[in-house]
Amino acid sequence: MARKGWNDLSPDYRRRLERAGIGQIAYAAGVDLSVARGHKETPERPTQAERWPERYAGYTERRSRRQRTTRALTVERGEIFITGLRSADWRKVSAHWSFVDEFFRRLRLGTPIEMAVYVLRHFNGPKGRIGGYRQAYGGAQVPVYHLVTDPNVLLRWRRSFGAQIFRMYDDSR
């Protein structure tokens, strides 16, 4: 696809290019515009990091560091350690642990179980679903899981694991 002519660019876009050191001559010569678009070290799309790993090595390394192994309590497999969750799902698992903690706190304070389970309503239906996509950089498929909201399952699980239930991360990995 051919580039627009310099005069066909909007004044704001020309200023943006000029701030990045790309003038009319450099633009006409076909200089890479990714720097001016704010993508000197990060790809515009994650798939570009897969195509050019040496160019985006820093980005890939930073992203892989953020790939924590997270502990989740799921309907399908019980307690699991899962890696490669997207940010939204990671936050959902984190919130789920907070609500499970609140559920048990309310039970300790003597709240009837029917009222204590109310805090877990946020994770019923699609809001309690995580996974169902491929990990970044051609990684493995993350299966679909549903976070546990059944109080009987939570109580059985707590009896089997005791006081060490609220650790979200696997520190052994």
C-alpha positions in Angstrom: 0.0 0.0 0.0 1.4 3.3 -1.0 1.8 6.1 1.5 -0.1 9.3 1.2 1.8 12.4 0.1 3.2 14.7 2.8 0.7 17.4 1.9 -2.2 14.9 2.1 -1.4 14.2 5.8 -3.3 16.1 8.4 -1.5 19.0 10.1 -1.6 17.3 13.5 -0.1 14.0 12.1 2.7 16.0 10.3 3.5 17.7 13.6 3.6 14.3 15.3 6.0 13.0 12.7 8.2 16.1 12.9 8.4 15.8 16.7 9.7 12.3 16.2 12.4 13.6 13.8 10.7 12.6 10.6 10.4 15.5 8.1 9.0 15.6 4.6 12.2 14.2 3.0 12.5 11.3 5.4 8.8 10.6 5.0 9.1 10.5 1.2 12.2 8.3 1.5 10.0 5.7 3.3 11.4 5.9 6.9 9.8 3.5 9.4 7.0 5.5 11.2 6.6 3.1 14.1 8.7 5.4 16.3 6.4 8.3 15.6 3.4 6.2 16.4 4.9 5.3 19.8 6.0 1.8 18.9 9.8 2.0 19.0 10.1 -0.9 21.5 6.6 -2.3 21.5 4.8 -3.9 18.5 1.6 -2.3 17.3 0.1 -5.8 17.4 1.3 -8.7 19.6 1.6 -10.9 16.5 4.4 -8.6 15.3 6.5 -9.7 18.3 6.1 -13.3 17.1 7.2 -12.4 13.6 10.3 -10.3 14.7 11.4 -11.7 18.0 14.9 -10.1 17.9 13.4 -6.6 17.2 10.9 -6.9 20.1 13.0 -9.1 22.5 12.6 -6.6 25.4 8.9 -6.5 25.0 8.6 -10.3 24.8 10.8 -10.7 27.9 8.7 -8.1 29.9 5.5 -9.8 28.8 6.7 -13.3 29.8 7.8 -12.0 33.2 4.2 -10.9 33.8 2.9 -14.4 33.0 2.4 -15.5 36.6 1.2 -18.9 37.6 -2.0 -18.2 39.4 -4.0 -20.4 41.7 -7.8 -20.7 40.9 -10.6 -22.7 42.3 -12.7 -24.0 39.4 -15.8 -26.0 39.0 -14.3 -28.2 36.4 -11.0 -29.2 38.0 -11.1 -27.9 41.6 -8.0 -26.1 42.7 -5.6 -25.5 39.8 -2.5 -23.5 39.0 -2.9 -21.8 35.7 -0.4 -19.7 33.6 -1.1 -17.4 30.7 -4.3 -15.7 31.8 -5.1 -12.4 30.1 -5.2 -9.4 32.4 -9.0 -9.3 32.7 -9.1 -13.0 33.7 -6.2 -12.6 36.1 -8.0 -9.7 37.8 -11.2 -11.8 37.9 -9.3 -14.7 39.7 -7.8 -12.2 42.1 -11.3 -10.7 42.9 -12.7 -14.2 43.3 -10.1 -15.0 46.0 -11.1 -11.7 47.7 -14.8 -12.7 47.7 -14.0 -16.2 48.9 -12.1 -14.7 51.7 -15.1 -12.4 52.5 -17.4 -15.4 52.4 -15.4 -17.2 55.0 -15.0 -14.0 57.1 -18.8 -13.6 57.2 -19.2 -17.2 58.2 -16.7 -16.7 61.1 -18.8 -13.7 62.2 -21.9 -15.8 62.4 -23.6 -14.7 59.3 -26.1 -17.4 58.0 -24.6 -19.2 55.0 -27.5 -18.1 52.8 -26.5 -14.5 53.4 -22.7 -15.1 53.3 -22.9 -16.7 49.9 -24.4 -13.5 48.5 -20.9 -12.0 48.1 -20.1 -14.7 45.5 -23.0 -13.7 43.2 -20.6 -11.6 41.1 -19.2 -14.8 39.7 -22.4 -16.6 38.6 -22.8 -17.1 34.9 -20.4 -15.6 32.4 -18.7 -13.3 34.9 -17.3 -16.4 36.6 -15.8 -17.7 33.3 -12.1 -17.5 32.6 -9.9 -18.8 29.7 -11.1 -20.0 26.3 -8.3 -18.5 24.3 -4.7 -19.1 23.1 -1.8 -17.8 25.3 0.3 -15.0 23.8 3.2 -15.8 21.4 1.7 -19.0 20.1 1.4 -20.5 23.5 -0.9 -23.3 24.6 -4.7 -23.0 24.6 -6.1 -21.8 28.0 -9.2 -24.0 28.6 -12.5 -22.5 29.7 -13.0 -22.7 33.5 -15.7 -21.4 35.8 -14.9 -20.1 39.2 -16.6 -21.8 42.2 -19.5 -20.1 43.8 -21.2 -23.1 45.5 -20.9 -22.7 49.3 -20.8 -26.5 49.8 -17.9 -26.9 47.5 -16.1 -24.0 49.2 -16.7 -25.5 52.7 -15.4 -29.0 51.6 -12.4 -27.4 50.0 -11.6 -25.3 53.1 -11.9 -28.4 55.4 -9.4 -30.2 53.2 -6.8 -27.4 53.0 -7.2 -25.6 56.3 -5.8 -22.1 56.9 -3.5 -21.9 53.8 -6.3 -21.3 51.3 -5.8 -17.6 50.4 -2.4 -17.8 48.6 -3.1 -16.8 45.0 0.4 -17.5 43.6 2.4 -20.6 43.3 5.8 -19.5 44.9 7.4 -22.9 44.1 7.5 -22.2 40.3 
